[in-house]
Amino acid sequence: MTFQSADARSRGNTPRHKLTLAQVIGFVSVTIFVSTEVAAASAAGIWGLSGLLHLQTAGEIVLSVIIGVPALFAMVRCAQLAFAAETDPENN
């Protein structure tokens, strides 16, 4: 048995998402901040490992793909979570 307020029952099961300018600014700023940190850490890791292992150009490209794909996934997932958090009606 679930308990819902009168507002939730009158609106149906799905809450309405309103997208405002403040939410968009919050979503974009969080995404840019975290993505910058992830990109800087990835670049530093690639630079450090390629120097430590004395990799040539091909090795650096392979290392960049190995580190870059998960970093890109982390950035996209962060954007998804930030959008979900900013548009959640319970946070407003």
N, C-alpha and C positions, 0 to 999 in steps of 0.2 A: 504494500500500500504506500503510495507516494503522497506527500503533503505539498500542496501548492497554494500560493496566495490567491486571493480573488482576482487580482490583475492577471496573473499567469493563466488562470483558467479561462478568463474572458478573452484573452488574446489567442488562445490555442496553445499547442505544445511548443511551437517554435517562437522564440523571442524575435522581435523585429530588430534588424541592424540598421542604424542610421549612421551615415558617413558624414562627418563634419570636417571642416578645415583643420580644427585642432587635432582631431584624430589622425588625419593624413600627415600633418607635420610631426606628430609624435611617432608614427609608424616609420616615416622616412628617416627621421633623426636617429632612432634606435638602430635601424637597419644600417645606415651609413656608419655609425659609431662602431658597431660590432664587426661589420665587414672590413673596416679599416684595420681593426686590431687583428683579425684573422689573416688578412692579406699581409700585414707587416710581419706577423709571426711566421707565416709560410715562406715569405721571401727571405727572412733571416735564416730559417732552417735550411732552405735550399742553398743559400750562399755559404753557410757554415759547413754543411755536409759536402758540397762540391769542392770546397777548398780543402777540407780535411782528407777527402778521398782522392784528391788530385784528378777530378773528372774532366774530361774534354767536353766539347760541345754536345756530342750525342748523349753522353752520360748525364749532362746537365738537363737536357731536354727530357730524358726518361725520368729523372728524379723530379723534375717539375711536374710532369704528368702524374706521377705517383703521389706527390704531396698536393698538387693543385686540384685534382678532382675531389678528394674529400673536403678540401677547404672550400671549394665552390659549393658543394652540397651543404656544408655548414652555414654558409652565407644565405643560401636559398631557404633553408629550414628556419634560420633566424628570422628572415623576412616573413615567412608564413606564421611563425609564432607571435611576432610583433603585431602583425595585422589582426590575428585572432584576439590578442590581448587588448588591443586598442578598440576594437569594435564590439567587444563583449559588453552586453548591457549591464551586467553586474558591476563593472568597473566604473560606470558613469553615474 
